[in-house]
Amino acid sequence: MKPPKFDYHAPSSVDEALALLGRYGGDAKILAGGQSLVPLLNFRLSRPAALIDLNRIPSLAYIRAHDGTEPRPTHGTPPSVQAGLAAPVTEVRLGAMTRQRTVEFSPVIAERVPLLTEATRWVGHLPIRSRGTIGGSLAHADPSAEYPTVLAALEGSVVARGPKGERVVGAGELFVSYLTTSLGPEEILVEVRVPAMPAGAGYAFEELARRHGDFALVGIAAVIARDGERCTLARLATSGTGPVPIRLRDAERILERDGLGDAAIDAAARRASELVEPDADIHASADYRRHLTGVLTGRAIKRALTKAGRG
Ligand SMILES: Cc1cc2nc3c(=O)[nH]c(=O)nc-3n(C[C@H](O)[C@H](O)[C@H](O)COP(=O)(O)OP(=O)(O)OC[C@H]3O[C@@H](n4cnc5c(N)ncnc54)[C@H](O)[C@@H]3O)c2cc1C
């Protein structure tokens, strides 16, 4: 099928894009990689009056390690740098238009947020990752997608710019329901912020899909830090088990309280399957998804542990 008619604009700055969004009063759509939006247009599930294409705004594509100090216009150099100290990287910031393929091969991401590197390999196929963007994936908010789950597990955030200025939205507030975020119709997601993973933390992204490259039936993101047999930090989040990514906080607590022996891992995996309320669809029953949540959580914790330093 062909999409319905729409106006097309390719602004060269975010300000211009915002002015265009304002002009259409909520009836325009941002076009990023087009890997989700274009199929929706072709199926006529989305009928915007206009597309605002962000692909001509190069300043929206970058990956930067950030040390937590905000730039100061008047006294530009952070104190740590003035003192000759290298400030520790606390988060990685990615422009919304950074392609998934760039994320996949970024040495900064591989070093600071390797969970994101691993999760990216599960996103669709190579041509999709070559066009698809990290901002587009988060704004699209497919509950089976990998990036929302990683953002939830690592407690990342996004920066949204709109008519009233800029605001930072944490993962917990961003995802509202199926394909729905708390971004307003006149806001643009401009940046993604992901905290750097603790040094020595192990990680894994486990997922099951019917065919390679399909959206996950269930996906699990796991980050585990240890001090000997003690678990000093556990982060677990799912995709495909409800309208939004779900943090498995109770399962995390079991590991942080009871350690990293087999019994604790089994108990955490069991608890994970109780914490989700998946829907049934043509791909899998709710019971199967719940069962998968337990199996994949156990698997993800064990594989994360193989990469974790001893503390
Ligand atoms: C065959 C196939 C398989 C796929 N498999 C997977 C998979 O396994 N896992 C996965 O995660 N994804 C998968 N995808 C989706 C892919 O990752 C998309 O790239 C992603 O969901 C959307 O990113 P995009 O840059 O293409 O956004 P677009 O398609 O351009 O936009 C998606 C939506 O987000 C909005 N939007 C985009 N950017 C912004 C922004 N900066 N600010 C505000 N709103 C914005 C758009 O208006 C639109 O509503 C698959 C896609 C296909 C076609």
Ligand as a Chemical Component Dictionary entry (heavy atoms), coordinates in Angstrom:
data_LIG
# 
_chem_comp.id                   LIG 
_chem_comp.type                 NON-POLYMER 
_chem_comp.pdbx_formal_charge   0 
_chem_comp.three_letter_code    LIG 
# 
loop_
_chem_comp_atom.comp_id 
_chem_comp_atom.atom_id 
_chem_comp_atom.alt_atom_id 
_chem_comp_atom.type_symbol 
_chem_comp_atom.charge 
_chem_comp_atom.model_Cartn_x 
_chem_comp_atom.model_Cartn_y 
_chem_comp_atom.model_Cartn_z 
_chem_comp_atom.pdbx_ordinal 
LIG C1  C1  C 0 11.467 -5.816 9.824  1  
LIG C2  C2  C 0 11.727 -4.969 11.031 2  
LIG C3  C3  C 0 12.222 -5.594 12.192 3  
LIG C4  C4  C 0 12.476 -4.818 13.327 4  
LIG N1  N1  N 0 12.948 -5.458 14.445 5  
LIG C5  C5  C 0 13.177 -4.738 15.555 6  
LIG C6  C6  C 0 13.667 -5.369 16.734 7  
LIG O1  O1  O 0 13.889 -6.582 16.792 8  
LIG N2  N2  N 0 13.876 -4.589 17.823 9  
LIG C7  C7  C 0 13.637 -3.226 17.810 10 
LIG O2  O2  O 0 13.837 -2.572 18.822 11 
LIG N3  N3  N 0 13.201 -2.618 16.695 12 
LIG C8  C8  C 0 12.967 -3.318 15.576 13 
LIG N4  N4  N 0 12.514 -2.682 14.451 14 
LIG C9  C9  C 0 12.228 -1.224 14.536 15 
LIG C10 C10 C 0 13.491 -0.399 14.337 16 
LIG O3  O3  O 0 14.361 -0.550 15.420 17 
LIG C11 C11 C 0 13.159 1.095  14.211 18 
LIG O4  O4  O 0 14.305 1.687  13.732 19 
LIG C12 C12 C 0 12.746 1.843  15.446 20 
LIG O5  O5  O 0 11.667 1.280  16.113 21 
LIG C13 C13 C 0 12.291 3.255  15.099 22 
LIG O6  O6  O 0 13.390 4.046  14.856 23 
LIG P1  P1  P 0 13.439 4.962  13.580 24 
LIG O7  O7  O 0 14.636 5.813  13.735 25 
LIG O8  O8  O 0 13.346 4.132  12.363 26 
LIG O9  O9  O 0 12.133 5.868  13.806 27 
LIG P2  P2  P 0 10.933 6.237  12.820 28 
LIG O10 O10 O 0 10.355 5.015  12.224 29 
LIG O11 O11 O 0 11.339 7.316  11.910 30 
LIG O12 O12 O 0 9.914  6.863  13.905 31 
LIG C14 C14 C 0 9.228  6.031  14.817 32 
LIG C15 C15 C 0 8.267  6.889  15.647 33 
LIG O13 O13 O 0 8.998  7.694  16.573 34 
LIG C16 C16 C 0 8.778  9.092  16.308 35 
LIG N5  N5  N 0 10.094 9.738  16.435 36 
LIG C17 C17 C 0 11.249 9.332  15.846 37 
LIG N6  N6  N 0 12.265 10.090 16.246 38 
LIG C18 C18 C 0 11.763 10.986 17.115 39 
LIG C19 C19 C 0 12.355 12.043 17.879 40 
LIG N7  N7  N 0 13.660 12.300 17.828 41 
LIG N8  N8  N 0 11.542 12.782 18.678 42 
LIG C20 C20 C 0 10.206 12.511 18.747 43 
LIG N9  N9  N 0 9.606  11.514 18.050 44 
LIG C21 C21 C 0 10.376 10.766 17.235 45 
LIG C22 C22 C 0 8.208  9.157  14.904 46 
LIG O14 O14 O 0 7.389  10.304 14.705 47 
LIG C23 C23 C 0 7.428  7.858  14.847 48 
LIG O15 O15 O 0 6.185  8.021  15.480 49 
LIG C24 C24 C 0 12.259 -3.401 13.299 50 
LIG C25 C25 C 0 11.790 -2.783 12.131 51 
LIG C26 C26 C 0 11.527 -3.551 11.003 52 
LIG C27 C27 C 0 11.035 -2.856 9.762  53 
# 
loop_
_chem_comp_bond.comp_id 
_chem_comp_bond.atom_id_1 
_chem_comp_bond.atom_id_2 
_chem_comp_bond.value_order 
_chem_comp_bond.pdbx_ordinal 
LIG C1  C2  SING 1  
LIG C2  C3  SING 2  
LIG C2  C26 DOUB 3  
LIG C3  C4  DOUB 4  
LIG C4  N1  SING 5  
LIG C4  C24 SING 6  
LIG N1  C5  DOUB 7  
LIG C5  C6  SING 8  
LIG C5  C8  SING 9  
LIG C6  O1  DOUB 10 
LIG C6  N2  SING 11 
LIG N2  C7  SING 12 
LIG C7  O2  DOUB 13 
LIG C7  N3  SING 14 
LIG N3  C8  DOUB 15 
LIG C8  N4  SING 16 
LIG N4  C9  SING 17 
LIG N4  C24 SING 18 
LIG C9  C10 SING 19 
LIG C10 O3  SING 20 
LIG C10 C11 SING 21 
LIG C11 O4  SING 22 
LIG C11 C12 SING 23 
LIG C12 O5  SING 24 
LIG C12 C13 SING 25 
LIG C13 O6  SING 26 
LIG O6  P1  SING 27 
LIG P1  O7  DOUB 28 
LIG P1  O8  SING 29 
LIG P1  O9  SING 30 
LIG O9  P2  SING 31 
LIG P2  O10 DOUB 32 
LIG P2  O11 SING 33 
LIG P2  O12 SING 34 
LIG O12 C14 SING 35 
LIG C14 C15 SING 36 
LIG C15 O13 SING 37 
LIG C15 C23 SING 38 
LIG O13 C16 SING 39 
LIG C16 N5  SING 40 
LIG C16 C22 SING 41 
LIG N5  C17 SING 42 
LIG N5  C21 SING 43 
LIG C17 N6  DOUB 44 
LIG N6  C18 SING 45 
LIG C18 C19 SING 46 
LIG C18 C21 DOUB 47 
LIG C19 N7  SING 48 
LIG C19 N8  DOUB 49 
LIG N8  C20 SING 50 
LIG C20 N9  DOUB 51 
LIG N9  C21 SING 52 
LIG C22 O14 SING 53 
LIG C22 C23 SING 54 
LIG C23 O15 SING 55 
LIG C24 C25 DOUB 56 
LIG C25 C26 SING 57 
LIG C26 C27 SING 58 
# 
